[in-house]
Amino acid sequence: MTRQRLGLAGLGLALAAAAAAPPAAAQQEAKPAAFGIALSGFVKTDIFYDSRQTTSLREGHFLLYPKGPLPDLDGRDVNGRPQFHILSVQTRIAGKVTGPDALGAKTSAYLEAEFFGTSDADLNGFRLRHGYLKLEWPRTELMIGQFWHPMFVAESFPDVVSFNTGAPFQPFNRSPQVRLTRTFGRIALAATALAQRDFTSTGPDGASSAYLRNAALPELNLKLQYASGNGARGTETVAGLGGDLMKIAPRIQTVAGFKTNESLTGLAAMAFVRQRRPKWTWKAEAVWGQNLHHLTMLGGYGVSGVADPLRLDLTYTPIAALAAWTEVMTNGAPWQAGLFAGYSRNLGAPERILGPAYARGPDIAALYRVSPRLVCNIGKMRFAGEAELTAASYGTPDAFGKVREARFVRNLRLLLAAYYFF
């Protein structure tokens, strides 16, 4: 009798456990996401001709603006000579990594590299473009790693054929960073702390990340972005604004051998908009900022005085620049046409520059660019052509860094590009 009761009790417990257990399908869904990586990228070759010598990166591939006049002994412009090149260094590979959830968030990582190198001497060198991890909660995202600078708006940037992506009218920079984004419906607020790696400030020792590192404070950025869209209608609007603060220490020791704590703080601001319609897309952005060298734009800073004549402790003043660009393009397939236009101006410094100036284009008063393009997409392949007219007005900087008696020189780049995406 006792054995029967025990047997019935055991059967009852087994049935109760079976009833409480989730079905097999639910158990399968509860398993953490499997680790995986999806590879993508493209092979690209650029064929380009310039009507004169240019200020550029990687053997002319990353074009900024034409070089200024350089008269020889007969008065002829040495920089008026044209040039031609073919390069495939923009070819890249990327991997998107997914894995199990952690801390209640979806996790992912992204790697992207190319053969662009870190200098002309390293051309064809394999270098990191992006490398970051993400934690994504329902309304909050944390990104840690190397990615586009917040002043480069990944949701709205020039879709030109040229690798310069609109620089120096458009901020161009990838930096190690920690970015926290919080969404409020259609509004997203992102706060970012950044360091420098491939895109750096300039100073007495040339371009280097040491100036920001020695300031012992990351670059700080705050960006507010609005986004809305209607998938059925094929419409989308993205708009926003942002502010940036960066402090650098050009020297930690004076030329007289004494320790110095002098530094320079620069501010920047931007506003942008993108409107997408079924047949066309329009984008625009305006940027004002001080000491924008690390964003591949005009500007920098200069020596404004001597705080201590005995120790030769120098003070600095930022050189500001203003830039704006706009673009319109069609959304059709296989053919797409687009037109980019940009303008930038050197605004000078708030104080007199009494010593050296460390800046990009300190003798340039203004820049402008107009570049129409035509693109044909055929399956995994793309063929594109672009005519890029860039002009720079060269003159003599005055005591406040403003360029006087400037005259324009122009470069016409004819660019053909072939892609294969995978």
C-alpha positions as CSV (number, residue, x, y, z in Angstrom):
1,M,0.0,0.0,0.0
2,T,2.8,2.3,0.9
3,R,4.6,1.5,-2.3
4,Q,1.5,2.3,-4.3
5,R,1.1,5.7,-2.6
6,L,4.8,6.5,-3.3
7,G,4.3,5.4,-6.9
8,L,1.3,7.6,-7.4
9,A,3.0,10.5,-5.7
10,G,6.0,10.1,-8.0
11,L,3.8,10.0,-11.0
12,G,2.0,13.1,-9.9
13,L,5.3,15.0,-9.4
14,A,6.4,13.9,-12.9
15,L,3.1,15.1,-14.5
16,A,3.4,18.4,-12.6
17,A,7.0,19.0,-13.8
18,A,6.0,18.1,-17.4
19,A,3.1,20.6,-17.2
20,A,5.4,23.3,-15.8
21,A,8.2,22.8,-18.4
22,P,8.1,25.0,-21.5
23,P,7.5,23.3,-24.8
24,A,10.5,22.2,-26.9
25,A,10.0,25.1,-29.3
26,A,10.1,27.6,-26.5
27,Q,13.2,26.0,-25.1
28,Q,14.8,26.3,-28.5
29,E,13.9,30.0,-28.8
30,A,15.4,30.7,-25.3
31,K,18.9,29.6,-26.4
32,P,21.4,32.4,-26.8
33,A,22.1,33.6,-30.3
34,A,24.9,31.7,-32.0
35,F,28.2,33.4,-32.7
36,G,28.8,34.3,-36.4
37,I,30.5,36.6,-38.9
38,A,29.2,37.9,-42.2
39,L,31.8,39.1,-44.7
40,S,31.3,41.9,-47.2
41,G,33.3,44.5,-49.1
42,F,34.3,45.6,-52.6
43,V,37.1,45.8,-55.0
44,K,37.5,49.3,-56.5
45,T,39.9,50.8,-59.1
46,D,40.1,54.6,-59.7
47,I,41.5,56.1,-62.8
48,F,42.0,59.8,-62.6
49,Y,43.5,62.8,-64.4
50,D,44.2,66.2,-62.8
51,S,44.8,69.4,-64.7
52,R,47.4,70.6,-62.2
53,Q,49.4,69.5,-59.1
54,T,47.2,69.0,-56.0
55,T,47.4,68.9,-52.3
56,S,46.2,65.4,-51.6
57,L,46.9,62.1,-49.8
58,R,48.2,58.7,-51.1
59,E,49.7,59.7,-54.4
60,G,46.9,62.0,-55.3
61,H,44.1,59.6,-54.5
62,F,42.5,61.6,-51.7
63,L,42.1,65.0,-53.3
64,L,41.8,68.1,-51.2
65,Y,42.5,71.2,-53.4
66,P,44.9,72.4,-56.1
67,K,48.4,73.6,-55.1
68,G,49.1,77.3,-55.2
69,P,51.2,79.0,-57.9
70,L,54.9,78.2,-57.8
71,P,56.7,80.4,-60.4
72,D,60.0,79.2,-61.7
73,L,63.0,81.4,-62.8
74,D,61.1,82.2,-66.0
75,G,57.9,83.0,-64.2
76,R,56.1,79.9,-65.3
77,D,53.9,78.0,-62.8
78,V,55.6,74.7,-61.9
79,N,52.4,73.5,-60.3
80,G,50.5,74.0,-63.5
81,R,51.6,70.6,-64.8
82,P,48.9,67.9,-65.1
83,Q,49.1,64.4,-63.7
84,F,47.5,60.9,-64.1
85,H,47.3,57.8,-61.9
86,I,45.5,54.4,-61.5
87,L,45.0,53.0,-58.0
88,S,43.1,50.1,-56.3
89,V,44.0,50.9,-52.7
90,Q,40.4,51.8,-51.7
91,T,39.5,48.0,-52.0
92,R,38.2,46.9,-48.6
93,I,36.8,44.0,-46.6
94,A,34.4,44.1,-43.7
95,G,33.0,41.6,-41.2
96,K,29.8,42.0,-39.1
97,V,30.0,39.9,-35.9
98,T,26.9,38.7,-34.0
99,G,26.8,36.8,-30.7
100,P,24.8,36.0,-27.6
101,D,23.1,38.7,-25.6
102,A,24.9,40.2,-22.6
103,L,23.8,42.6,-19.8
104,G,20.3,42.4,-21.2
105,A,21.5,43.9,-24.5
106,K,21.9,42.6,-28.1
107,T,25.7,42.4,-28.8
108,S,27.5,42.9,-32.1
109,A,30.9,44.0,-33.5
110,Y,32.1,45.3,-36.8
111,L,35.5,45.2,-38.5
112,E,36.5,47.0,-41.7
113,A,39.9,47.4,-43.3
114,E,41.4,48.5,-46.6
115,F,44.7,48.8,-48.4
116,F,45.0,52.6,-48.2
117,G,47.8,52.6,-45.7
118,T,48.6,55.2,-43.1
119,S,50.9,57.4,-45.2
120,D,52.2,57.7,-48.8
121,A,55.2,55.5,-47.7
122,D,52.7,52.8,-46.5
123,L,50.5,52.9,-49.7
124,N,48.9,49.4,-50.2
125,G,49.3,48.8,-46.5
126,F,46.4,47.0,-44.8
127,R,44.9,49.4,-42.2
128,L,41.9,49.5,-39.9
129,R,39.0,51.7,-40.9
130,H,36.4,50.7,-38.3
131,G,36.6,48.3,-35.4
132,Y,34.0,48.5,-32.7
133,L,31.6,46.6,-30.4
134,K,28.0,47.5,-29.6
135,L,25.5,46.9,-26.8
136,E,21.9,47.6,-27.9
137,W,19.1,47.9,-25.4
138,P,15.5,48.9,-26.5
139,R,16.2,52.7,-26.2
140,T,20.0,52.9,-25.5
141,E,23.1,52.0,-27.5
142,L,26.7,51.9,-26.3
143,M,29.4,51.8,-28.9
144,I,33.1,51.4,-28.1
145,G,35.8,51.4,-30.7
146,Q,36.9,53.1,-33.9
147,F,34.2,54.6,-36.1
148,W,33.3,57.8,-37.9
149,H,33.7,61.0,-36.0
150,P,30.2,62.4,-34.9
151,M,30.9,65.4,-37.2
152,F,30.8,63.0,-40.1
153,V,27.1,62.1,-40.2
154,A,27.0,58.5,-41.3
155,E,23.3,58.9,-42.2
156,S,23.9,61.9,-44.4
157,F,27.2,62.4,-46.3
158,P,28.2,63.2,-49.9
159,D,27.7,60.2,-52.1
160,V,30.4,61.3,-54.6
161,V,32.6,58.9,-56.5
162,S,35.9,60.5,-55.2
163,F,37.3,58.9,-52.1
164,N,37.5,62.3,-50.4
165,T,33.7,62.0,-49.7
166,G,33.4,65.8,-50.0
167,A,36.4,66.8,-47.9
168,P,37.6,69.5,-47.1
169,F,34.0,70.9,-47.2
170,Q,32.7,67.8,-45.3
171,P,34.3,66.6,-42.0
172,F,36.3,63.4,-42.7
173,N,37.7,61.6,-39.7
174,R,37.6,58.1,-38.0
175,S,38.6,58.0,-34.4
176,P,38.7,55.7,-31.4
177,Q,35.7,56.6,-29.2
178,V,33.0,55.8,-26.7
179,R,29.6,56.8,-27.8
180,L,26.3,56.6,-25.8
181,T,23.1,57.1,-27.8
182,R,19.6,57.4,-26.2
183,T,16.5,57.5,-28.4
184,F,13.3,59.4,-27.5
185,G,10.9,58.4,-30.3
186,R,12.2,59.9,-33.5
187,I,14.9,61.9,-31.6
188,A,18.3,60.5,-30.8
189,L,20.8,62.2,-28.5
190,A,24.4,61.0,-28.7
191,A,27.3,61.9,-26.4
192,T,30.8,60.9,-27.5
193,A,34.3,61.0,-26.0
194,L,37.1,60.7,-28.6
195,A,40.8,60.1,-29.0
196,Q,42.9,60.5,-32.2
197,R,44.6,57.9,-34.3
198,D,44.9,58.2,-38.2
199,F,43.3,61.7,-38.3
200,T,45.2,64.0,-35.9
201,S,45.8,67.6,-35.0
202,T,49.0,69.4,-36.2
203,G,51.6,71.3,-34.3
204,P,55.3,72.0,-33.7
205,D,56.2,68.3,-34.3
206,G,53.9,67.9,-37.3
207,A,50.6,65.9,-37.3
208,S,50.4,63.8,-34.2
209,S,47.9,62.4,-31.6
210,A,50.3,63.6,-28.9
211,Y,48.8,67.0,-28.7
212,L,45.4,65.6,-27.7
213,R,46.9,62.9,-25.5
214,N,49.0,65.4,-23.6
215,A,45.9,67.5,-22.9
216,A,44.7,64.6,-20.8
217,L,41.1,65.2,-21.9
218,P,39.2,63.5,-24.7
219,E,37.5,65.4,-27.4
220,L,33.8,65.8,-26.5
221,N,30.9,65.8,-28.8
222,L,27.1,66.1,-28.4
223,K,24.7,65.5,-31.3
224,L,20.9,65.7,-31.6
225,Q,19.4,63.9,-34.5
226,Y,15.8,63.5,-35.8
227,A,14.8,60.8,-38.2
228,S,11.4,59.8,-39.7
229,G,10.4,57.8,-42.7
230,N,7.6,56.1,-44.6
231,G,8.6,52.8,-46.2
232,A,5.5,52.5,-48.3
233,R,5.9,55.9,-49.8
234,G,9.7,55.7,-50.0
235,T,10.3,58.9,-48.1
236,E,12.7,59.7,-45.3
237,T,13.9,62.8,-43.4
238,V,17.1,63.0,-41.3
239,A,18.1,66.3,-39.7
240,G,20.2,67.4,-36.7
241,L,22.8,69.6,-35.1
242,G,25.8,69.1,-33.0
243,G,28.5,70.7,-30.9
244,D,32.2,69.8,-30.3
245,L,34.9,70.7,-27.9
246,M,38.6,69.8,-28.2
247,K,41.6,70.8,-26.0
248,I,45.1,70.2,-27.1
249,A,48.6,70.8,-25.6
250,P,50.9,71.8,-28.5
251,R,54.0,71.6,-26.2
252,I,54.8,70.1,-22.8
253,Q,58.2,71.8,-22.7
254,T,59.2,75.3,-23.9
255,V,62.0,75.8,-26.4
256,A,64.0,77.1,-23.4
257,G,63.7,73.8,-21.7
258,F,61.0,74.6,-19.1
259,K,57.8,72.7,-18.4
260,T,54.7,74.4,-19.8
261,N,51.0,73.9,-19.1
262,E,49.7,76.1,-21.9
263,S,46.9,74.6,-24.0
264,L,44.4,75.5,-26.7
265,T,40.6,74.9,-26.7
266,G,38.6,74.8,-29.9
267,L,34.9,74.7,-30.5
268,A,32.9,73.5,-33.5
269,A,29.2,73.3,-34.5
270,M,27.2,71.7,-37.4
271,A,23.7,71.4,-38.8
272,F,22.6,68.9,-41.4
273,V,19.6,67.6,-43.3
274,R,18.7,64.8,-45.7
275,Q,15.4,64.5,-47.6
276,R,14.8,61.3,-49.6
277,R,11.9,60.9,-52.0
278,P,11.1,58.0,-54.4
279,K,13.0,59.5,-57.3
280,W,15.6,61.8,-55.7
281,T,17.6,62.6,-52.5
282,W,18.8,66.0,-51.3
283,K,21.4,66.6,-48.6
284,A,23.0,69.6,-47.0
285,E,25.4,70.5,-44.2
286,A,27.1,73.5,-42.6
287,V,30.1,73.4,-40.3
288,W,31.8,76.2,-38.3
289,G,34.7,75.4,-36.2
290,Q,38.1,76.3,-34.7
291,N,41.2,74.1,-35.2
292,L,39.6,71.7,-37.6
293,H,42.8,70.1,-39.0
294,H,42.0,66.7,-37.6
295,L,38.6,66.7,-39.5
296,T,40.5,67.1,-42.8
297,M,39.2,70.7,-43.1
298,L,40.8,74.2,-43.3
299,G,42.0,75.7,-40.0
300,G,44.3,75.1,-37.1
301,Y,45.9,77.6,-34.7
302,G,48.8,80.0,-34.3
303,V,51.2,81.3,-31.7
304,S,49.5,84.5,-30.2
305,G,52.1,85.6,-27.7
306,V,54.6,84.7,-25.0
307,A,53.2,84.3,-21.5
308,D,56.6,84.2,-19.8
309,P,59.5,85.8,-21.8
310,L,62.1,84.1,-19.5
311,R,60.8,80.6,-20.0
312,L,59.4,81.3,-23.5
313,D,56.0,79.9,-22.5
314,L,53.8,80.4,-25.6
315,T,50.1,81.1,-25.9
316,Y,47.9,80.1,-28.8
317,T,44.9,81.3,-30.7
318,P,42.6,79.1,-32.9
319,I,42.0,79.7,-36.6
320,A,38.4,79.2,-37.6
321,A,36.8,78.0,-40.8
322,L,33.3,77.9,-42.2
323,A,32.2,75.2,-44.7
324,A,28.9,74.2,-46.4
325,W,27.9,71.7,-49.0
326,T,24.8,70.4,-50.7
327,E,24.1,67.5,-53.0
328,V,21.2,66.3,-55.1
329,M,21.0,62.8,-56.7
330,T,18.5,60.5,-58.4
331,N,17.5,57.2,-56.9
332,G,16.8,55.3,-60.1
333,A,18.3,52.0,-61.3
334,P,20.5,51.1,-63.0
335,W,21.5,54.7,-63.8
336,Q,22.0,57.4,-61.1
337,A,23.1,61.0,-61.6
338,G,24.3,63.4,-58.9
339,L,25.6,66.9,-58.4
340,F,27.8,68.0,-55.4
341,A,28.7,71.6,-54.5
342,G,30.8,72.9,-51.6
343,Y,32.3,76.1,-50.3
344,S,34.7,76.8,-47.4
345,R,36.2,80.0,-46.1
346,N,39.1,80.8,-43.7
347,L,37.7,83.1,-41.0
348,G,41.0,83.8,-39.3
349,A,41.8,84.0,-35.6
350,P,40.3,86.1,-32.7
351,E,43.7,87.3,-31.6
352,R,46.9,88.4,-33.4
353,I,49.1,85.6,-34.7
354,L,52.6,86.7,-33.6
355,G,54.5,83.4,-34.3
356,P,54.2,80.3,-36.4
357,A,50.8,79.0,-37.6
358,Y,50.0,75.3,-37.5
359,A,47.1,74.9,-39.9
360,R,45.8,73.3,-43.1
361,G,45.7,75.9,-45.9
362,P,46.8,79.0,-43.8
363,D,47.4,80.9,-47.1
364,I,44.0,79.9,-48.6
365,A,41.1,82.5,-48.3
366,A,38.4,80.3,-49.8
367,L,37.6,77.0,-51.6
368,Y,34.8,75.9,-53.8
369,R,34.0,72.6,-55.6
370,V,31.4,71.5,-58.2
371,S,31.3,67.8,-59.2
372,P,28.7,66.2,-61.4
373,R,28.6,62.4,-61.6
374,L,27.0,59.5,-63.4
375,V,26.8,56.0,-62.0
376,C,25.6,52.7,-63.6
377,N,24.9,49.7,-61.3
378,I,24.8,46.3,-63.0
379,G,24.3,43.4,-60.5
380,K,27.3,43.3,-58.3
381,M,29.2,45.7,-60.4
382,R,29.3,49.5,-60.6
383,F,30.8,51.9,-63.2
384,A,31.0,55.6,-62.3
385,G,32.4,58.8,-63.8
386,E,32.8,62.1,-62.2
387,A,34.2,65.5,-63.1
388,E,35.4,67.4,-60.1
389,L,36.3,71.1,-60.4
390,T,38.0,72.4,-57.2
391,A,39.3,75.9,-56.8
392,A,41.4,77.5,-54.1
393,S,42.2,81.2,-53.7
394,Y,45.8,81.8,-52.4
395,G,47.1,85.0,-50.9
396,T,48.9,86.4,-47.9
397,P,47.7,85.9,-44.3
398,D,47.4,89.1,-42.2
399,A,48.1,89.4,-38.5
400,F,44.8,87.7,-37.7
401,G,45.2,84.8,-40.1
402,K,42.8,86.2,-42.7
403,V,44.1,85.9,-46.2
404,R,44.4,89.1,-48.3
405,E,44.8,89.7,-52.1
406,A,43.9,86.1,-52.9
407,R,43.6,84.8,-56.4
408,F,41.9,81.5,-57.5
409,V,43.7,78.6,-59.1
410,R,41.6,75.6,-60.3
411,N,42.0,71.9,-60.8
412,L,39.8,69.7,-62.9
413,R,39.8,66.1,-62.0
414,L,38.3,63.5,-64.4
415,L,37.6,60.3,-62.5
416,L,36.5,56.8,-63.7
417,A,35.8,54.1,-61.1
418,A,35.0,50.4,-61.4
419,Y,33.6,48.4,-58.4
420,Y,32.8,44.8,-57.7
421,F,30.7,44.3,-54.5
422,F,30.6,41.1,-52.5
